[in-house]
Amino acid sequence: MPKSHPAVSAWAALLQVHAKLVPELDAELRRATGLPLSWYDVLLELDGPDRLRMSDLGERVVLSRTRVSRLITEMEAQGLVRRESNPDDGRSAFVGITERGRERFREAAPHYLAGIERRFGGQLDHAELETVANALRKVLSPAELPDPTAR
């Protein structure tokens, strides 16, 4: 397919935006709160009443099983999360957020949101943001979409 093909052009733009903004957001969040963006993403997924299986958490934050396990070990050492054995399946574990993790998440949230607004949302008007969000949701299957009632 030539580069001028609309799907290739859209895909390239998506990758370029991701490659540019993720490191910028990570650096900003680290400077402001000491939390890496990957840790914030984990805390964001865990900020609720339920624990998640490690495998489910890995899918939500798009990390390999090995990487999510390493990340949880690092975060556990900082008191942000806790890992618990799954009594029904000895091969899997649950992970939950601690009160310290919840505090750090709430401290970081305004910086995270401001960074997204400054670098992404502020460049597009409301209608464009809705169009981008709706278009990208179409790519995911319904099972992969986050449950809007979950938060």
C-alpha positions as CSV (number, residue, x, y, z in Angstrom):
1,M,0.0,0.0,0.0
2,P,1.3,3.4,-0.8
3,K,2.0,5.9,1.9
4,S,-0.8,8.1,0.6
5,H,-3.4,5.4,1.4
6,P,-5.7,6.9,4.1
7,A,-5.3,3.9,6.4
8,V,-1.5,4.0,6.2
9,S,-1.5,7.8,6.7
10,A,-3.8,7.5,9.8
11,W,-1.7,4.6,11.2
12,A,1.5,6.6,10.8
13,A,0.0,9.6,12.5
14,L,-1.2,7.5,15.4
15,L,2.3,5.9,15.9
16,Q,4.0,9.3,15.6
17,V,1.7,10.9,18.1
18,H,2.2,8.0,20.5
19,A,6.0,8.0,20.1
20,K,6.2,11.7,20.7
21,L,3.7,12.2,23.6
22,V,4.3,9.1,25.7
23,P,8.0,10.0,26.6
24,E,7.0,13.6,27.1
25,L,4.1,12.7,29.5
26,D,6.4,10.2,31.3
27,A,9.1,12.8,31.8
28,E,6.6,15.4,33.0
29,L,4.9,13.0,35.5
30,R,8.3,11.8,36.8
31,R,9.4,15.4,37.4
32,A,6.2,16.4,39.1
33,T,5.5,13.3,41.2
34,G,8.4,10.8,40.9
35,L,6.0,8.3,39.3
36,P,6.8,6.8,35.9
37,L,3.9,6.8,33.5
38,S,3.8,3.0,33.5
39,W,3.3,3.0,37.3
40,Y,0.5,5.6,36.9
41,D,-1.2,3.5,34.3
42,V,-1.1,0.5,36.7
43,L,-2.5,2.6,39.5
44,L,-5.2,3.9,37.2
45,E,-6.3,0.4,36.4
46,L,-6.3,-0.7,40.0
47,D,-8.0,2.4,41.4
48,G,-11.3,0.7,42.2
49,P,-12.7,-1.7,44.8
50,D,-11.6,-4.9,43.0
51,R,-8.3,-6.6,42.6
52,L,-7.2,-7.7,39.2
53,R,-5.5,-10.9,38.0
54,M,-2.0,-10.2,37.0
55,S,-2.8,-11.4,33.4
56,D,-5.8,-9.0,33.2
57,L,-3.7,-6.1,34.4
58,G,-1.0,-6.9,31.8
59,E,-3.7,-6.8,29.1
60,R,-5.1,-3.5,30.3
61,V,-1.7,-1.7,30.5
62,V,-0.4,-3.5,27.4
63,L,2.6,-5.2,29.0
64,S,4.0,-8.6,28.6
65,R,3.5,-11.0,31.5
66,T,7.2,-10.7,32.5
67,R,7.2,-6.9,32.3
68,V,4.0,-6.5,34.4
69,S,5.4,-8.9,37.0
70,R,8.6,-6.9,37.2
71,L,6.7,-3.7,37.4
72,I,4.5,-5.0,40.2
73,T,7.5,-6.2,42.1
74,E,9.0,-2.6,41.9
75,M,5.7,-1.0,42.9
76,E,5.2,-3.5,45.7
77,A,8.6,-2.5,47.1
78,Q,7.4,1.1,47.2
79,G,4.2,0.1,49.0
80,L,1.9,1.1,46.2
81,V,0.4,-2.3,45.4
82,R,0.0,-5.7,46.9
83,R,0.2,-9.1,45.3
84,E,-1.9,-11.9,46.6
85,S,-2.0,-15.6,45.6
86,N,-5.0,-16.8,43.8
87,P,-6.5,-19.6,46.1
88,D,-8.3,-21.1,43.2
89,D,-5.3,-21.2,40.8
90,G,-1.8,-21.6,42.2
91,R,-0.4,-20.4,38.9
92,S,-1.9,-16.9,39.0
93,A,-2.0,-14.0,41.4
94,F,-4.1,-11.0,42.1
95,V,-2.9,-7.5,42.5
96,G,-4.6,-4.6,44.3
97,I,-3.8,-1.0,45.1
98,T,-2.7,0.0,48.7
99,E,-3.8,3.1,50.5
100,R,-0.3,4.6,49.7
101,G,-0.8,3.7,46.1
102,R,-4.2,5.4,46.1
103,E,-2.7,8.5,47.6
104,R,0.1,8.6,45.0
105,F,-2.4,8.1,42.2
106,R,-4.6,11.0,43.4
107,E,-1.5,13.2,43.8
108,A,-0.4,12.4,40.2
109,A,-3.8,12.5,38.5
110,P,-3.9,16.3,38.0
111,H,-0.4,16.3,36.5
112,Y,-1.4,13.4,34.2
113,L,-4.6,15.1,33.1
114,A,-2.9,18.5,32.6
115,G,-0.2,16.9,30.5
116,I,-2.7,15.2,28.3
117,E,-4.7,18.4,27.9
118,R,-1.6,20.5,27.1
119,R,0.0,18.1,24.6
120,F,-3.1,16.4,23.1
121,G,-6.5,17.7,24.0
122,G,-5.5,21.3,23.7
123,Q,-4.5,20.8,20.1
124,L,-8.0,19.6,19.1
125,D,-11.5,21.0,19.6
126,H,-14.2,19.0,21.3
127,A,-15.7,17.7,18.1
128,E,-12.3,16.5,16.8
129,L,-11.6,14.8,20.1
130,E,-15.0,13.0,19.9
131,T,-14.2,11.9,16.3
132,V,-10.8,10.6,17.2
133,A,-12.1,8.7,20.2
134,N,-15.1,7.2,18.3
135,A,-12.9,6.3,15.3
136,L,-10.3,4.5,17.5
137,R,-13.0,2.6,19.4
138,K,-14.2,1.2,16.2
139,V,-10.9,-0.6,15.8
140,L,-11.3,-2.5,19.1
141,S,-13.8,-5.3,19.5
142,P,-16.6,-4.7,22.0
143,A,-14.9,-7.0,24.5
144,E,-11.7,-4.9,24.4
145,L,-13.4,-1.6,25.1
146,P,-13.4,-0.4,28.7
147,D,-16.7,-0.5,30.6
148,P,-17.7,3.1,30.9
149,T,-19.8,2.2,34.1
150,A,-16.7,0.7,35.8
151,R,-15.4,4.1,37.0
